Amino acid sequence: MSQGSRSVRYTSSPLLASKTPVWRSKFIVAALALGFVALAGRAAYIQVIANDFFQRQGKVRFMRTLELPASRGRVLDRNGLLLASSVVAAGIWAIPEDVDRDPAKLRQLAKLLDMPLAELNKRLEDEDKTFVWLRRQVDAPIAQQIAALQIKGVYQREEYKRHYPEGESAAHVVGFTNVEDLGQEGVELAFQHELAGKAGSRRVIKDRLHRVVEDVGDQVPPVDGRDIQLSIDSKVQFFAYQKLRDAVAKHKAKAGSVVVLDAVTGEVLALANYPSYDPAHRRNLTGEQLRNRALTDTFEPGSTMKPITIATALEAGRVTPQTIVETGPGRFQIGGFTISDTHNYGTLTVEGVIQKSSNVGALKIAQKMTPHQMWDTFTALGYGQKPQVQFPGAVSGRLRPWKTWKPVEQATMAYGYGLSASLFQMVQSYTAFAHDGSIIPVTLLKSSEPAVGTRVFSAKNAAAVRHMLQMAAGPGGTGQLAQTVGYSVGGKSGTARKQAGRGYAAGKYRAWFTGMAPIDKPRVIVGVMIDEPSAGSYYGGTVAAPVFSEVVQQTLRMMGVQPDMAVQPQVVASPVEESF
């Protein structure tokens, strides 16, 4: 050591030279020992005693069960064409506190998400949130453009989106799903369990950015949904919808419906309504567009009930097709009410009552029966009961118990007033005439076997009524515009005032036509309803019958049914107006 250095004597320091009490050092050592014991005890508590609790807490904070969605089943038409299928889409989400707030990128993102920039900023303004949806079910090309922006804090999740190739023409049949892939309307709702399948699961550990760090445990694979093949023929469906839409526009009507049934199997070949909607684009959707009017709207059937009244009388042996009925002078007083025809038809046969659509003739035939007899037949044909079809929203209509009928009510029910039904019920009831007296069950699923029905009329009486329906659609009848080229048809037109409170709305009518073809061996039954036509004519024979004609002819051709007529139909310029 150099002489310039100064040695330090630690013992000369007053602090170090002071004597430390023994108890203090012992206390420090004891405190340290106690600390180690406490830490050891805590470790033992966590690792051994309360291990299950802390394991659960760790799992709650970091372990997640991811749902592995099942691919939703497809909806197919009877020929295997797609009506609904699932396509891969993306769910765009973000962690607000991590989002890069570059104004230019956010403007591009808002544009791709098809939302105002202000709405996007509002969703991102709460930075306390660790998760927020920006848009669900984004199409793959758009999702790729969003990914290309590389915005920090914005992420994507794979999901599925439903695709509906037939658009608005089949919307009321197929329905749609919500963003969670749950059926909301139509077949998507009715067959939700079969279409949805069963989701799988995957246990993972995630970090704070919701990134998967590690898989834990076994993975349960999803079970994809089952395909549903409908009885609908998409070509018939589109054609029927197109002709219905054109008729509603031509007659400046409020709405319309058409139902097409296979008269042999009971399959629904088409069910269309207008106005409709596009299931893939449902913004600003209204209840008017959503309503499946063929099943949910009920109305007084009017003249379409006359063939049923007469078939009941034939079955009861009260009349024959050639029984004479006096309808002159075209009016009839009963219970203080006057029931009228549009013309004084004078003396008619029972066949003529249907051909001319005489209210007076129908009520006089009804007077030959008891209310119980009529009620039994109406009930057997499905009136007053909910249709047994695999479809949500079907209504039962109204048919009061026969014991409450007054004479005037029995008279009006003979020609379709005082009860209510949907177009679907009306079309199904006519299967009893097309199927040799047996009403058959209807189905929305494809079936290749002839339906087994419940007998209501004899085959002879059913054939007799079919002949009357052919007369009603022929020369001198009310439905002449229903005739087609190459096929014989039969059917009944109807026109009824729309109810408003306890009475009827002035100048508001429903027009319809229900019939079948070919008439000797019917293959299809078609019902058409036009609501509130306002372009002049409002009769079923002039408004609804032409739609029936076009739909029947096109459907039979698509089905490969051979024509049974070699001549053009005979149609006069002005069909007979039906009474209502």
HELIX and SHEET records of a PDB file:
HELIX    1   1 TYR A   10  SER A   12  5                                   3    
HELIX    2   2 PRO A   14  ALA A   17  1                                   4    
HELIX    3   3 VAL A   22  ALA A   44  1                                  23    
HELIX    4   4 TYR A   45  ILE A   49  3                                   5    
HELIX    5   5 ASN A   51  PHE A   62  1                                  12    
HELIX    6   6 PRO A   96  ASP A   98  5                                   3    
HELIX    7   7 PRO A  103  LEU A  112  1                                  10    
HELIX    8   8 LEU A  117  LEU A  124  1                                   8    
HELIX    9   9 ALA A  140  LEU A  149  1                                  10    
HELIX   10  10 GLY A  167  ALA A  170  5                                   4    
HELIX   11  11 ALA A  171  VAL A  174  1                                   4    
HELIX   12  12 GLY A  186  ALA A  190  1                                   5    
HELIX   13  13 GLN A  192  ALA A  196  1                                   5    
HELIX   14  14 SER A  234  LYS A  250  1                                  17    
HELIX   15  15 GLY A  287  LEU A  290  1                                   4    
HELIX   16  16 ARG A  293  THR A  296  1                                   4    
HELIX   17  17 GLY A  302  MET A  305  5                                   4    
HELIX   18  18 LYS A  306  GLU A  315  1                                  10    
HELIX   19  19 VAL A  350  LYS A  356  1                                   7    
HELIX   20  20 ASN A  359  ALA A  366  1                                   8    
HELIX   21  21 PRO A  371  ALA A  380  1                                  10    
HELIX   22  22 TRP A  402  THR A  404  5                                   3    
HELIX   23  23 PRO A  407  MET A  413  1                                   7    
HELIX   24  24 LEU A  423  SER A  429  1                                   7    
HELIX   25  25 THR A  431  ALA A  434  1                                   4    
HELIX   26  26 ALA A  459  ALA A  472  1                                  14    
HELIX   27  27 GLN A  480  ALA A  482  5                                   3    
HELIX   28  28 GLY A  540  VAL A  543  1                                   4    
HELIX   29  29 ALA A  545  MET A  558  1                                  14    
SHEET    1   A 3 MET A  63  LEU A  68  0                                        
SHEET    2   A 3 GLY A 200  LYS A 206 -1                                        
SHEET    3   A 3 VAL A 212  ASP A 215 -1                                        
SHEET    1   B 4 VAL A 132  ASP A 139  0                                        
SHEET    2   B 4 LEU A  82  ALA A  94 -1                                        
SHEET    3   B 4 VAL A  75  LEU A  76 -1                                        
SHEET    4   B 4 ILE A 228  GLN A 229  1                                        
SHEET    1   C 3 VAL A 132  ASP A 139  0                                        
SHEET    2   C 3 LEU A  82  ALA A  94 -1                                        
SHEET    3   C 3 VAL A 154  HIS A 163 -1                                        
SHEET    1   D 5 VAL A 268  TYR A 274  0                                        
SHEET    2   D 5 ALA A 255  ASP A 262 -1                                        
SHEET    3   D 5 VAL A 524  ASP A 531 -1                                        
SHEET    4   D 5 GLY A 503  ALA A 517 -1                                        
SHEET    5   D 5 GLY A 490  ALA A 500 -1                                        
SHEET    1   E 2 THR A 298  PHE A 299  0                                        
SHEET    2   E 2 ALA A 421  SER A 422 -1                                        
SHEET    1   F 2 ILE A 324  GLU A 326  0                                        
SHEET    2   F 2 THR A 347  THR A 349 -1                                        
SHEET    1   G 2 ARG A 331  ILE A 334  0                                        
SHEET    2   G 2 PHE A 337  SER A 340 -1                                        
SHEET    1   H 2 SER A 438  ILE A 439  0                                        
SHEET    2   H 2 THR A 454  ARG A 455 -1                                        
END                                                                             
